[in-house]
């Protein structure tokens, strides 16, 4: 590639971000995700359905009211015999009847089954809310994994751009030295090779950055139609108490909360199935109107009835072939299974928390060491640069110091954001993720 083409390409890429960009802070990113992320939207619809199911309209406590109406028409050939021995034949005798009624049915008592079912709907609604919270927590961790990847790539881009600028200055110096006979062409050629390599690194980093921004925009529900930048400042909370977070893990971890809710639901399921042992008492009522238009063979030409009727019924399933016994037994087994699952989860999440805590502490220590390493690499590069200007070292040694500084910066950037992501994963396990300020 011609070195001038490289220069123009890199200058354009370096200047492109100078246009106005919207700053997406962590707070704004969370707000956009909560409002527009597709997974969270679906979770909200599940909660809405659970709320509908837990409404009084789905409880079975309300009566049913039914309206009925009907009409019949008959055309008959009729022969009627009388007691005096005479008879009468009617051909084409017409008759009709009409009816209308409003019927009310209400279950007074069903063995408390609907009461337990209604309570299950309420508990299921709360379980669905916990599942929605889990979706939100997972989405936030996913969001910041991508968010901090963008931040890392932004800082990497700046570091590579700085390295490229140093290589360009070195090329200019080598060309001046060659023009004035102070150096051979090899120094200039080496500088051109390094510029090409740095240019490739810059363009690859920029491509990765653009891809990561698209990923972030997708998590945010594609709500940012133009280029944007993000806040690369990261703060770490050094006031975490391990024992306090572990206690929160046992009480507030989303998986534990869900299994607790499942235990409550299964306990109600046992009571609901047991209610089948008891009788059902029902109340029915009706207000109706009936009219009959009789044929000529009847003593009355027509009749009209209007009135109220009411009834009370009792139904008791004395034996249903063992289905109720089986259902109760299975419900008890399911409850026991949920309790075993909770015991397993408690052991599992304590292990996961300890791993997450140690991982966070380790990554934070690595980041602090990398911060110190940056100072050492920068100091080494500054001294090497002075020696290079004085001609005391060659371009290979200078390039090595330059690469060491770049690698130290890239490692520091990676360590910083890995530590922050580890912190968020630790908070998620402890159930405290949604209680912090982003």
Beta strands, then each sheet from edge to edge (+ up, - down):
strand 1: 22-24
strand 2: 64-81
strand 3: 87-109
strand 4: 228-230
strand 5: 280-293
strand 6: 302-315
sheet 1: 1+ 4+
sheet 2: 2+ 3- 5+ 6-
end
